[in-house]
Amino acid sequence: MTGEAFLPPDYVEAASDRVDIYKRLIEAKAMPAIDDLEREVLDRFGPLPEAARNLLDYVRIKMLAHLSKVEEIGCKDGKINGKFFAAAVPKGEQFRPWIGKIVQKACYPFELRQIQNSLHFEFKTEAGLAPLAQIKKFLESII
C-alpha cells in the first residue's frame, strides 16, 4: 500500500480516543461498522486528514481482500498486483468457471500468472485515480 495510514495526534488529540478508534477498526466485522465509525470520527473531529483517510481505506481494503479471496495486494511501479489465497483457488475443472467469473466481473483488465503454487494478478494503474481507490474498486468488483 502507499501512503501513511494512522490517526495524527493533531487530528485526534487524546491518546485514549485514538486507541478506541484503532480498537474499533480492528474489531469491525463488516463495512457498515467502518462506515459508521467514519461518520462518527467526521462528526467529532472534522474532515479527515490524508493519513486518517488512508487508514480507513486500508481497513476497508483488507476486508474486501478477505471477501474476494485475495491474500496480498499492493501497488508498485504503476501497477497493482496481488495474489489469491492458494486454498481458495479451485483445482481441475472448477478452475475455469471460477476464473471466468472473476475476469467477467473485474472492473480492470488484468494479467494472471502462476508462480509456484500461487495465482497472481496484475493490472496497470489508472491515471488520475489514487492507487488505494483503484485497489478498492477492483476488489469490490470481483467479490
C-alpha positions in Angstrom: 0.0 0.0 0.0 1.1 3.6 -0.5 1.0 6.5 1.9 0.9 6.8 5.7 -2.1 5.3 7.5 -2.7 6.5 11.0 -4.7 8.9 13.2 -2.5 12.0 13.6 -2.2 13.3 17.2 -3.1 16.8 16.0 -6.3 15.4 14.5 -7.4 13.1 17.4 -5.6 14.7 20.3 -6.5 12.4 23.2 -4.5 9.1 23.0 -7.4 7.3 24.6 -9.7 8.4 21.7 -7.1 7.2 19.2 -6.7 3.8 20.9 -10.5 3.5 21.0 -10.8 4.2 17.3 -8.0 1.8 16.4 -9.6 -0.9 18.6 -13.0 -0.4 16.9 -11.3 -0.6 13.4 -9.7 -3.9 14.4 -12.9 -5.3 15.7 -15.0 -4.2 12.7 -16.6 -7.3 11.0 -18.4 -5.6 8.2 -18.3 -2.5 6.0 -21.2 -0.8 7.7 -19.3 -0.8 11.0 -16.4 1.0 9.3 -18.8 3.5 7.6 -20.5 4.2 11.0 -17.1 4.8 12.6 -16.0 7.1 9.8 -19.2 9.2 10.2 -18.6 9.4 14.0 -15.0 10.5 13.5 -16.0 13.1 11.0 -18.7 14.4 13.4 -16.3 14.6 16.4 -13.0 15.7 14.8 -13.9 17.2 11.4 -12.6 16.5 7.9 -10.2 13.5 7.7 -6.5 14.3 7.0 -4.9 12.1 4.3 -3.3 9.7 6.8 -6.7 9.0 8.6 -8.4 8.6 5.2 -5.7 6.1 4.2 -6.2 4.2 7.5 -9.9 3.8 6.8 -9.2 2.8 3.2 -6.6 0.3 4.3 -9.1 -1.4 6.7 -11.8 -1.5 4.0 -9.3 -3.0 1.5 -8.2 -5.6 4.0 -11.8 -6.6 4.5 -12.5 -6.6 0.7 -9.4 -8.6 0.1 -10.6 -11.3 2.5 -14.0 -11.4 0.9 -12.5 -11.7 -2.6 -10.0 -14.4 -1.5 -7.0 -12.2 -2.1 -4.1 -12.8 0.2 -1.8 -9.9 -0.8 -2.4 -6.8 -2.8 -0.2 -3.7 -3.4 1.0 -1.1 -5.8 4.4 -0.7 -7.3 5.9 0.9 -10.4 2.5 2.0 -11.8 0.9 -1.5 -11.4 -1.4 -3.1 -8.9 -0.5 -6.7 -8.1 -1.9 -9.3 -5.9 -2.1 -12.9 -5.0 -5.1 -15.1 -4.4 -5.2 -17.4 -1.3 -3.8 -20.7 -2.6 -6.5 -22.7 -0.8 -9.3 -20.6 -2.4 -8.2 -21.3 -6.0 -10.3 -24.2 -7.3 -8.5 -27.1 -8.8 -9.2 -29.1 -12.0 -12.4 -28.5 -13.9 -13.7 -25.9 -11.4 -10.9 -23.5 -12.1 -12.0 -22.3 -15.5 -15.6 -21.2 -14.4 -14.2 -19.6 -11.3 -11.6 -17.5 -13.0 -14.0 -16.8 -15.9 -16.4 -15.2 -13.4 -13.6 -13.1 -11.9 -12.5 -11.9 -15.4 -16.0 -11.1 -16.4 -16.7 -9.1 -13.2 -13.4 -7.3 -12.9 -13.6 -3.5 -13.5 -10.0 -3.5 -14.9 -8.4 -5.9 -17.4 -5.7 -7.9 -15.6 -3.0 -10.4 -16.3 -2.7 -13.7 -14.4 0.5 -15.5 -13.6 1.1 -18.7 -11.7 4.2 -18.6 -9.6 5.0 -21.9 -7.9 1.7 -22.9 -6.3 0.1 -19.4 -6.2 -2.0 -17.4 -8.6 -1.0 -13.8 -9.1 -2.8 -10.9 -10.9 -1.6 -7.6 -12.1 -3.1 -4.5 -13.8 -1.9 -1.0 -14.7 -2.9 1.9 -12.5 -5.4 4.4 -14.0 -4.1 7.9 -14.4 -5.7 10.4 -12.1 -7.1 7.9 -9.6 -5.4 7.1 -6.3 -4.0 3.6 -6.1 -5.9 2.8 -2.9 -9.1 3.8 -4.7 -8.3 1.6 -7.6 -7.5 -1.4 -5.4 -10.8 -0.9 -3.5 -12.7 -0.6 -6.8 -11.1 -3.8 -8.2 -11.7 -5.8 -5.1 -15.3 -4.7 -4.9 -15.8 -5.7 -8.5 -14.6 -9.3 -8.1 -16.5 -10.2 -4.9 
